[in-house]
Amino acid sequence: MSQEWRIGELSRRTGASAKALRLYESLGLIPLPRRVGSYRCYDHRHEEAVLLIRQAQAVGFKLQEMRQMLFDSAGHPSVERLLQGVREKRAALAAERRRLAQQDRLLARCEQLLLSGRLETDCDER
């Protein structure tokens, strides 16, 4: 049998609070743990799932997005849906980078106008 831990140890290993781990379980984001009496018993599968969730959250995925992406309509894990979600998030980031670059160009134009001594209040590109 593989090594198992209680919720406190899984929390320590992953950096997720016990409350978060119970939430992930209730949302179906991690496999149901084996139970011994009233204790949950977690293993490496749970650790990997929690680390994936935390990494996905760090790059902007919400738990509900992950819930929709992780599983197909039959409730089976779906790599294709995960890839689609990652690609959509990357496309959104690319669009945001373009928007920020445009905003930076406008700010640079405002800065040039101010430094040139022209006290125009309209800093739009002309």
N, C-alpha and C positions, 0 to 999 in steps of 0.2 A: 504494500500500500504506500502511496506517496505521502510525503510529509504534509501534515495538516496543522492549521493554526486556528485560534479563536479570533474573534473580531478585532481585539486590541492589537494583536500581532500583525494582522493584515493591514490595519490602519497604520501601524508603525512602518511597515515595509513599503507602503504605497504613498503615504502622506495624506491619505483621505481620512476624514473623520469617521467614526463609527456611524454617526447619523447619515453621512453621505453614502456609506456602504449599504446601509439599510434602504436608503432611497434608491440606489442603483438596482438593488435586488427587487424592490417593489415595482420599479419601472420595467423590469425584465432585461436590464442591460448587462447583468452578470448572471451566470448560471445559479440556480438555487443551490445553496450549500447543503451538505449533508448535516443532519442534526444528530446530536448525542444528547438525549434529554432535552433541556431547554437551550443548549449551546449550539451555535452555528459552527461548522467545521469547514474552513476554507483551505484551498490548495493552490498550486501554481497556476491553474486555469483562471482562478479568480483574481490572482495577483496580476496576471497578464491583461485580463479584461479591464481591471481598474486602472492600470497604467495607461492603456489605450484610451480610456475615457478621459483621464486627466490630461493626456497629451492633446486629445481632440478639443477639450475645453480651452486649453492654453492657446490654441490657434483660432478660437472663435466659434466653435460649434456649441450649440445649446443642447441640453439633455434631450429635449423633445425632438430635435433634429436627429440626434444620434439614434433615438428610439425608432424613428421612421427609417433611417438608413441601414441600421444593423440587420434588420430582418426582412425577408420577403413576405408576401401575403400569407404564406403557409407557416410563418413563424420560424423559418430556418435562416441561419446567418447568410448574408448576401454580400459577397465581395464586390459584385457589380454595382450594387447600390451605394456601397461605401466609396468606390472609385468615382461614381457619378457625383456624390456629395463633395468629395475632395476637389474634383474638377470645377464644380460650380463655385465653391468657396475661393479657389484660385482665380477664377474669372472675375469674381466680385472684387477681389483684392487688386487685380490689374486695373479694373475700372476706377477704383479708389485712388490708385497711384497716379493715373492720368488726371483725375480731378485735382488732386493735390499739386501735381506739377503745374497745371494751369493756374491754380491759385498762387503758387510761388512766382510764376512769371508776372502775374498782375501786381503782386506785392513788390517785386523788383522794379517794375515800371513806376509804381508810386514812390519808391525810394529814390529812383533817378530824378523824378520830377521835384521832389523835395530838396535833394542835394543840389540841383541845378539852380535853385533860388526861385523857381517858378512856383508860386503858391497857389497852384490849381487845386481845387477840392475834388475834381473829377479825375480819378486815377485809372479809368478804364483805358484799355488799349485803343488806339485810334488808327 
